[in-house]
């Protein structure tokens, strides 16, 4: 009698979980389509715009957009075990893909923070330490490291007859992954705290020399700091529910599959948010998007208006080149001002020593 009741309760629980999962299938499909669309557009803009393609920080953004695109393509795979009979191999591959993409997202956010840390704290050594080929090699290494972390999940996989992605791994492996992700998040938070403090200090020093608040407020380095800081804050905000769900499970032992699925779905939404940050905070990205839209409209315009569109595109390109030259000159002036300040501080130190 007791065994019958237990089996009935277990069947009811599995049925409720199955129904909840089926209810998320349309949501996952919509989120997948949204994420794939915005990230294909993001990658196209970066690759088609020379001014965006040649900037080192943007290489990391392209890698992040590629990760987000693959995440969007992966989301429908979550619902496959709910519709078809899953196997051990498929269950492991599904979980390994989730770990790989999540780990790559965290590593890319960390690499962006390290790049900005070197740029702000060691501005005169940045060009010697960081180069496009080194950045590309670092990105490839991060993908290899993420793949290695995902592969290590296989020895700890536990097939229980029902594929529930993260529930098929051993608690030790899940705790290790959680500690890794939280550690990377905290490290990047500390880096951005140091970066923000140093950037504000440098801006105040430049104001003393130039006596021009407007000039230093437009410096490219501060623009990129605000952009990357906003990307990091959104990343933490969307992933925080996942951290809380697993921390509660680790501390209290309480686990809700519905809460877990909702939290992971919110984390997936982060993959579609960066596009809007770039449009809002990056003027070059916004203009490249406008040029792309203008080029697409040419195919539907009459022949009489195509010359006007070409003139608009040429004018937009001219403005972009002028802005790039102005930013380059502002960067050079900033470096010269910092050198003057360092020389003055060195002379003051020598004088006080005498």
C-alpha positions as CSV (number, residue, x, y, z in Angstrom):
1,X,0.0,0.0,0.0
2,X,2.8,2.4,0.9
3,X,4.8,1.6,-2.2
4,X,1.7,2.2,-4.3
5,X,1.2,5.6,-2.7
6,X,4.8,6.5,-3.2
7,X,4.7,5.5,-6.9
8,X,1.5,7.5,-7.4
9,X,3.0,10.6,-5.7
10,X,6.2,10.3,-7.8
11,X,4.1,10.0,-11.0
12,X,2.1,13.0,-10.0
13,X,5.3,15.0,-9.3
14,X,6.8,14.0,-12.6
15,X,3.6,14.9,-14.4
16,X,3.5,18.3,-12.8
17,X,7.1,19.0,-13.8
18,X,6.4,17.8,-17.3
19,X,3.4,20.1,-17.6
20,X,5.4,23.1,-16.3
21,X,8.2,22.3,-18.8
22,X,5.7,22.1,-21.6
23,X,4.3,25.5,-20.6
24,X,7.8,27.1,-21.1
25,X,8.3,25.7,-24.6
26,X,6.5,28.7,-26.4
27,X,8.4,31.1,-24.2
28,X,11.7,29.4,-25.0
29,X,11.0,29.5,-28.7
30,X,10.2,33.2,-28.6
31,X,13.3,34.0,-26.6
32,X,15.4,31.9,-28.9
33,X,14.2,33.8,-32.0
34,X,14.7,37.1,-30.3
35,X,18.2,36.3,-29.2
36,X,19.3,34.9,-32.5
37,X,17.9,37.9,-34.4
38,X,19.6,40.6,-32.3
39,X,23.0,38.8,-32.1
40,X,23.1,38.1,-35.9
41,X,22.5,41.8,-36.4
42,X,25.2,42.6,-33.8
43,X,27.8,40.4,-35.4
44,X,27.0,41.7,-38.9
45,X,27.4,45.3,-37.7
46,X,30.7,44.7,-36.1
47,X,32.1,42.8,-39.1
48,X,30.8,45.2,-41.7
49,X,32.1,48.4,-40.0
50,X,35.9,48.9,-40.3
51,X,36.0,51.4,-37.4
52,X,34.3,48.8,-35.1
53,X,36.1,45.7,-36.4
54,X,39.6,47.1,-35.8
55,X,39.0,48.1,-32.1
56,X,40.5,45.6,-29.7
57,X,37.6,45.8,-27.1
58,X,35.1,45.1,-29.8
59,X,36.8,41.7,-30.5
60,X,35.7,40.6,-27.1
61,X,32.2,42.0,-27.9
62,X,32.0,39.9,-31.1
63,X,33.0,36.8,-29.1
64,X,30.3,37.6,-26.6
65,X,27.8,38.1,-29.3
66,X,28.8,34.8,-30.9
67,X,28.3,33.1,-27.5
68,X,24.9,34.7,-27.1
69,X,23.9,33.6,-30.6
70,X,24.8,30.0,-29.8
71,X,22.9,30.3,-26.6
72,X,19.8,31.4,-28.5
73,X,20.2,28.4,-30.8
74,X,20.7,26.1,-27.8
75,X,17.5,27.2,-25.9
76,X,15.1,25.0,-27.9
77,X,17.2,22.0,-27.0
78,X,15.9,22.3,-23.4
79,X,12.4,21.4,-24.5
80,X,13.4,18.4,-26.6
81,X,13.6,15.9,-23.6
82,X,10.1,17.0,-22.7
83,X,8.7,16.0,-26.1
84,X,10.8,13.0,-27.1
85,X,12.4,10.1,-25.3
86,X,15.9,11.4,-24.2
87,X,19.0,9.3,-24.0
88,X,22.1,9.4,-21.8
89,X,24.2,10.8,-24.6
90,X,21.7,13.6,-25.5
91,X,21.3,14.5,-21.9
92,X,25.0,14.9,-21.4
93,X,25.5,16.8,-24.6
94,X,22.7,19.2,-23.6
95,X,24.2,19.8,-20.2
96,X,27.7,20.1,-21.6
97,X,26.5,22.7,-24.1
98,X,24.9,24.7,-21.3
99,X,28.1,24.7,-19.3
100,X,30.3,25.6,-22.3
101,X,28.2,28.6,-23.3
102,X,27.7,29.8,-19.7
103,X,31.4,29.4,-18.9
104,X,32.4,31.3,-22.1
105,X,30.0,34.1,-21.2
106,X,31.6,34.5,-17.8
107,X,35.2,34.3,-19.2
108,X,34.4,36.9,-21.9
109,X,33.1,39.3,-19.3
110,X,36.2,38.7,-17.3
111,X,38.5,39.3,-20.3
112,X,36.7,42.6,-21.0
113,X,37.3,43.7,-17.4
114,X,41.0,42.7,-17.5
115,X,41.4,44.6,-20.8
116,X,39.9,47.8,-19.5
117,X,41.9,47.4,-16.2
118,X,45.2,47.4,-18.2
119,X,44.0,50.3,-20.4
120,X,43.1,52.5,-17.4
121,X,45.7,51.5,-14.8
122,X,48.6,51.1,-17.2
123,X,47.8,53.4,-20.2
124,X,51.4,53.7,-21.4
125,X,52.0,49.9,-21.5
126,X,48.6,49.0,-23.0
127,X,49.8,49.0,-26.6
128,X,52.8,46.9,-25.7
129,X,50.8,44.4,-23.7
130,X,47.6,44.2,-25.8
131,X,47.5,43.7,-29.5
132,X,44.8,42.4,-31.9
133,X,46.5,39.0,-32.5
134,X,47.0,38.6,-28.7
135,X,43.3,39.4,-28.1
136,X,42.3,36.9,-30.7
137,X,44.6,34.2,-29.2
138,X,43.1,35.0,-25.8
139,X,39.6,34.6,-27.1
140,X,40.5,31.2,-28.7
141,X,42.1,30.1,-25.5
142,X,38.9,31.0,-23.5
143,X,36.8,28.9,-25.9
144,X,39.2,26.0,-25.4
145,X,39.1,26.4,-21.6
146,X,35.2,26.5,-21.6
147,X,35.2,23.3,-23.7
148,X,37.5,21.6,-21.3
149,X,35.3,22.6,-18.3
150,X,32.2,21.2,-20.2
151,X,34.0,17.9,-21.0
152,X,34.9,17.3,-17.4
153,X,31.2,17.0,-16.6
154,X,31.1,13.6,-18.3
155,X,32.8,11.6,-15.5
156,X,30.3,13.0,-13.0
157,X,27.1,12.5,-15.1
158,X,24.4,10.5,-13.4
159,X,21.6,9.1,-15.6
160,X,18.4,8.8,-13.6
161,X,16.0,8.0,-16.4
162,X,14.8,11.6,-16.8
163,X,16.9,14.3,-18.3
164,X,16.7,17.5,-16.4
165,X,19.9,19.0,-17.6
166,X,21.6,20.4,-14.4
167,X,20.0,17.7,-12.2
168,X,21.9,15.0,-14.0
169,X,25.3,16.1,-12.6
170,X,26.9,15.3,-9.2
171,X,26.5,17.9,-6.5
172,X,30.3,18.3,-6.2
173,X,30.6,19.3,-9.9
174,X,27.6,21.7,-9.7
175,X,29.1,23.3,-6.6
176,X,32.5,23.7,-8.3
177,X,30.8,25.3,-11.3
178,X,28.8,27.6,-9.1
179,X,31.9,28.6,-7.1
180,X,33.8,29.3,-10.4
181,X,31.0,31.5,-11.8
182,X,30.6,33.5,-8.5
183,X,34.4,33.9,-8.2
184,X,34.7,35.3,-11.8
185,X,31.7,37.6,-11.1
186,X,33.3,39.0,-7.9
187,X,36.7,39.4,-9.6
188,X,35.2,41.4,-12.4
189,X,33.3,43.5,-9.9
190,X,36.5,44.4,-8.1
191,X,38.2,45.2,-11.4
192,X,35.5,47.6,-12.4
193,X,35.5,49.2,-8.9
194,X,39.3,49.9,-9.3
195,X,38.8,51.0,-12.9
196,X,36.0,53.4,-12.1
197,X,38.0,54.9,-9.2
198,X,41.2,55.3,-11.4
199,X,39.2,56.7,-14.3
200,X,37.5,59.4,-12.1
201,X,40.9,60.3,-10.7
202,X,42.5,60.6,-14.1
203,X,39.6,62.7,-15.3
204,X,39.9,65.1,-12.4
205,X,43.6,65.4,-13.0
206,X,42.9,66.2,-16.7
207,X,40.4,68.9,-15.7
208,X,43.0,70.6,-13.5
209,X,45.3,70.8,-16.5
210,X,42.9,71.6,-19.3
211,X,40.2,73.4,-17.2
212,X,37.7,72.0,-19.6
213,X,35.0,69.7,-18.2
214,X,33.4,69.2,-21.6
215,X,36.5,68.1,-23.3
216,X,37.5,65.4,-20.9
217,X,33.9,64.1,-20.5
218,X,34.0,63.1,-24.1
219,X,37.2,61.0,-23.8
220,X,36.8,57.6,-25.5
221,X,38.1,55.6,-22.5
222,X,35.3,56.9,-20.3
223,X,32.7,56.1,-22.9
224,X,33.9,52.5,-23.1
225,X,34.1,52.2,-19.4
226,X,30.4,53.2,-19.1
227,X,29.4,50.8,-21.8
228,X,31.3,47.8,-20.4
229,X,30.2,48.6,-16.9
230,X,26.5,48.6,-18.0
231,X,27.1,45.2,-19.8
232,X,28.5,43.8,-16.6
233,X,25.7,45.1,-14.4
234,X,23.0,43.6,-16.7
235,X,25.0,40.3,-16.8
236,X,24.9,40.2,-13.0
237,X,21.3,41.2,-12.8
238,X,20.1,38.4,-15.1
239,X,22.3,35.7,-13.6
240,X,21.6,36.6,-10.0
241,X,18.4,34.5,-9.7
242,X,20.4,31.4,-10.9
243,X,23.0,32.1,-8.1
244,X,20.2,32.5,-5.5
245,X,18.4,29.3,-6.5
246,X,21.5,27.1,-6.3
247,X,22.7,28.8,-3.1
248,X,19.4,28.2,-1.4
249,X,19.6,24.5,-2.6
250,X,23.1,24.3,-1.2
251,X,22.4,25.9,2.2
252,X,18.9,24.6,3.0
253,X,18.5,21.6,0.7
254,X,15.3,23.1,-0.7
255,X,15.0,22.8,-4.5
256,X,12.2,23.9,-6.8
257,X,12.4,22.8,-10.4
258,X,10.0,25.5,-11.5
259,X,12.2,28.2,-9.8
260,X,15.2,26.7,-11.5
261,X,13.7,26.8,-14.9
262,X,12.5,30.4,-14.5
263,X,15.9,31.5,-13.2
264,X,17.7,29.9,-16.1
265,X,15.2,31.4,-18.6
266,X,16.0,34.9,-17.1
267,X,19.7,34.2,-17.5
268,X,19.1,33.4,-21.2
269,X,17.4,36.8,-21.6
270,X,20.8,38.4,-20.9
271,X,22.0,37.1,-24.2
272,X,19.6,39.5,-26.0
273,X,20.2,42.6,-23.9
274,X,23.7,43.7,-25.0
275,X,22.5,44.8,-28.5
276,X,20.4,47.5,-26.9
277,X,23.3,48.6,-24.7
278,X,25.5,49.0,-27.8
279,X,22.8,51.0,-29.6
280,X,22.4,53.3,-26.6
281,X,26.0,53.8,-25.5
282,X,28.1,53.3,-28.7
283,X,27.7,56.1,-31.2
284,X,29.8,54.2,-33.9
285,X,27.6,51.1,-33.5
286,X,24.4,53.2,-33.8
287,X,25.6,54.9,-37.0
288,X,26.7,51.5,-38.4
289,X,23.2,50.2,-37.7
290,X,21.7,53.2,-39.4
291,X,23.9,52.7,-42.5
292,X,22.9,49.0,-42.6
293,X,19.2,50.0,-42.5
294,X,19.8,52.6,-45.2
295,X,21.5,50.1,-47.4
296,X,18.6,47.6,-47.0
297,X,16.0,50.3,-47.9
298,X,17.8,50.9,-51.2
299,X,16.6,47.6,-52.5
300,X,13.0,48.8,-52.1
301,X,13.4,52.4,-53.2
302,X,12.8,53.8,-56.6
303,X,15.8,54.5,-58.9
304,X,15.3,58.2,-58.4
305,X,15.9,58.1,-54.7
306,X,18.9,55.7,-54.6
307,X,21.4,58.5,-55.4
308,X,20.1,60.4,-52.4
309,X,20.5,57.4,-50.2
310,X,24.1,56.9,-51.5
311,X,24.8,60.5,-50.7
312,X,23.4,60.0,-47.2
313,X,25.6,56.9,-46.7
314,X,28.7,58.8,-47.9
315,X,27.9,61.7,-45.6
316,X,27.5,59.3,-42.7
317,X,30.8,57.6,-43.5
318,X,32.5,61.1,-43.6
319,X,31.1,61.9,-40.2
320,X,32.3,58.6,-38.8
321,X,35.8,59.3,-40.1
322,X,35.8,62.8,-38.6
323,X,34.6,61.5,-35.3
324,X,37.3,58.8,-35.3
325,X,40.0,61.4,-36.1
326,X,38.7,63.6,-33.3
327,X,38.7,60.8,-30.8
328,X,42.3,59.9,-31.8
329,X,43.4,63.5,-31.3
330,X,41.7,63.6,-27.9
331,X,43.4,60.3,-26.9
332,X,46.8,61.8,-27.9
333,X,46.1,64.9,-25.9
334,X,45.1,62.9,-22.9
335,X,48.3,60.8,-23.0
336,X,50.4,64.0,-23.3
337,X,48.6,65.5,-20.4
338,X,49.1,62.4,-18.3
339,X,52.8,62.5,-19.2
340,X,53.0,66.1,-18.1
341,X,51.3,65.3,-14.8
342,X,53.7,62.4,-14.2
343,X,56.7,64.6,-14.9
344,X,55.4,67.3,-12.6
345,X,54.7,64.8,-9.8
346,X,58.3,63.3,-10.3
347,X,59.8,66.8,-10.1
348,X,57.8,67.6,-7.0
349,X,58.9,64.3,-5.4
350,X,62.6,65.1,-6.2
351,X,62.2,68.6,-4.8
352,X,60.7,67.4,-1.6
353,X,63.5,64.8,-1.2
354,X,66.1,67.5,-1.5
